Structure formats: structure tokens, C-alpha cells
């Protein structure tokens, strides 16, 4: 099977980007996966659905990201034998995705890892929360059993368990280090502690309310998640969002990118012993968040993106003030970049630390900032541009060095490029409406939304239910792919460098766990 064969049989799925969909039997499911792997696709996400009330089947859906298109490959399984061929041999990230689907839906990847991923004793092993016939009365918490970590043995090998409870306000995650002396031989993560049941909560909501939950799936990527959800909903009925609303959405998305990068640039300086950097970048981030409050009415923009547009039209004076503030921030970021670049002690800590080989990054399906710091030019804003990026293409920030210093450099480049885009939009903001009403949505309609958030591609796959309800909504955070790479990046480094390496990735627990 090759891509030409898939092209002939695929159907178009409504989306803000190019998406093709096709459903196969078990053998062709694997053949299609092999064709995708040979073509260099990234397995973006994997999710299941319970369609027994329709045709007696469970289904598994795999989303493959290619430079010019997203492919959705499906496979239907009879209800009495919900088993499908594992994709982990071809795509390493499939292993954890498959385990999560098994915990939530009870469909099993033949040949995959059988260890639980999300459950943590939150519900019995015989209960599957996303099944349509699940009895909530049976979904009580149970005693959590010990997790079977992979153990490393040998002379001088010892283990250090870190977490799941961390200092401060860091979300929970367990890291099991195997070491010889201070050198890391292996790191195995255990996540899922922040699981919130977002997918199940969607099923009790109306389509026009789902954006509020999507925005709260990952609080530092709220614009990306809510925009992805709204794009999926708007694409179902080919809703055209007004140009002013589209530009305000993009402005908010880039401000979200800048705010997160500013915070990380300061934290990376602090973790490497340069507390001055933390102070300066924290102040810049605070100034930006205050501008968000002035322009959009919220420091963190949870409720800005709504179906059909945006919820608030900023006054002209606020946009003028924002433009001036962004110019000042740009100047100060450039000054701080010179300081970071010329600080010998800082560069000694960053260069060569947490190295990810570009070939390994490609094999593991690296996304977003992590991929671009390994020389992989993956950015939806350029590869699959949606309005207004189809007319305002950003320059992709690339560095092939693959270490903490490279990830720092990409952050600096992206901050400056996002500020350039924001200034361009503020100088030529379209006039007109900021929102349109969406038409009624019939049951069974499907839509896909994809947005390049600051960590990488965020996806929302939405299916409409009866009475304008949500039948199923799957959202994906790019941390799924990049958590795996973090395990590789720390190898052969000293354990004391893990906080610095971890911060250079700055992956999400909340968005990953759902």
C-alpha cells in the first residue's frame, strides 16, 4: 500500500487544515501505518470510540501528520473482540497512547504494552469510563497497585525515585532514574496523575459550550486548545469567521507563545545559576500579562476564543498601548539575549547538555519547539497555514544542535518572530464584526481542528450528538511525543542536570493526562 492508493479511497474531513480520512480492516490498518512511516509521517495521536449503539463496533482512529496534510486512519472492531494491531513497532509514541485508550475504553492493542497508564486506581480495571454503557456507580476509586517499572541492574547501579509529588506548584509526575554514580543510564516516566476526565466531561456538554472546557485542558495553552476546538466546530458547517476575529485570535495565540517563552527563558537562566535572568524575564512576562488584561479583559485568555469568533473587541486605545509595549519588550529581549549569549558560565551549563540526536528526534516523532531545536522544520503555521497565517507566514525558528542551548535559542527566535507578527497585525487590524452565529449541527457530523500552539500542534476531533450535544471530543497535546524524547535527552547526563533539561522541554502534565 502507498500514498497514491490512500488518496484514491480517502474522503475529506471538515477542518481548518487539509485532512483526509479512511477506514480499514486489521491488515490494511497496519499496511497504511507502514506506508505512513515510510513516507515520514508523525503519528500525532490515537483515540478510540464506542459505536456499539450504531453498528455494534468499537473503533480506533490514528492521526498521521505529514507536511501538507493530516491523515485519519480508522479501524472498526466487533464488540465481542475489541482488539487491533499495535502500532508501537512503527511509531514509539503509539505505546503510551494505546495504553491510555485501553484504560479508558477497554480496547486492546495486540502486541503492545499491557501496563496501565492513566488509571492509577481511580477506577476498577473492569470499568472503562468512555464506554457508553458504563455505570458511574461502579467507577469508584480502588487501591492502586505497584507500577512495574523496568529495572536496570549491574555493578554500581542504583535508582532514584523522584515524585510524583514535587516542590512548589509543579503538577505530579514520577521519574524513576537508574544511575551509575551521577550518570543517568535510564529514565522511565510514570504520568497520568493529573487525569481529569476531560473526554468524559465533553460528552455531557453542548457543542457551543465545549470551547470553555477545551480552553481549560491545559492552562498555559488555552488559546491554542480553544481555537482548535472552535475550528473543528466551525468546519462542520463551513462557518467563515470574520477577518477581524481571525486576526484577534492569531494575536492572542502569539501573545500566549511569547508569554510562555519569556517565562521559560527566565527559568532556564535561574536553573543554570543566573538568577538575574529569572528576574528580568519574569518582569517582562508580567508586563505582557497585564497587557492581556487591558486588551482582552483576562491575564490568561481562557474565554476569548468562542465559536464563530472572539468574545471581546478590544478598544483602539488598548491596541495602541499594546503595540508600544511590545516594541519595548522586543528591545529588552534583544538586550537580554546578548547577555545570555556572552555569559560564559551560563553557556557552559547549556551547551551539550540534554542532547537529542536529530535522527532520533525524527524517529521518535518530535513536535513543536523540541523538533525545531533538532533541525526539524515542523510548524503548522507554515506547513498547513490557516487564516490569517496563509497570508502572514512566520519564519520558522530552526537550530540543529539539539541541546538545551538550542532550545533556548529557538525560544529567543520565536519570541522575536511572534512580536513581529503581532506588530504587523496591530498596524493593520481589519475592521468589522468579531463573531458570527453558527448554524444548527446535525447529529453525527465530524470536524477536526489543528492549531500550532507554543509547544507544538494541538488537535481537537469533535463529533456532534443529538440535541446539539457533543458525542465525542478528543483533544491532543504535543507533550505526548516529547515526553518520550525527554527520557532520551537525559541519558549520559548527570542527574543534577535533569531540572535544567526538563525545563528546556517544559512539557505539560495536565494537557498530556487529560
Secondary structure, 3 states (H helix, E strand, C coil): CCHHHHHHHCEECCECCCEEEEEECHHHHHHHHHHHHHCCCEEEEEEEEEEHHHHCEEEEEEEEEECCEEEEEEEEEECCCCEEECCCCCCCCHHHHHHHHHHHHCCEEECCCCCCCCCCCCCCCCCCCCCCCCCHHHCCCCCCCCCCCCCCCCCCEEEEEECCCCCCCCCCCEEEEEEECCEEEEEEEECCCCCCCHHHHHCCCEHHHHHHHHHCCCHHHHHHHHHHHHHHHHHHCCCCCCHHHHHHHHHHHHHHHHHHHHHHHHHHHHHCCCHHHHHHHHHHHHHHHHHHHHHHCCCCCCCCEECCEECCCCCHHHHHHHHHHHHHHHHHHHHHHHHHHHCHHHHHHHCCCCCCCHHHHHHHCCCHHHHHCCCCCCCHHHHCCCCCCCCCCCCCCCCCCCCHHHHHHHHHHHHHHHHHHHHHHHHCCCCCCCECCCCCCCCCCEEEEEEECCCCEEEEEEEECHHHEEEEEEEECCHHHHHHHHHHHCCCCEHHHHHHHHHHHCCCCHHHHC
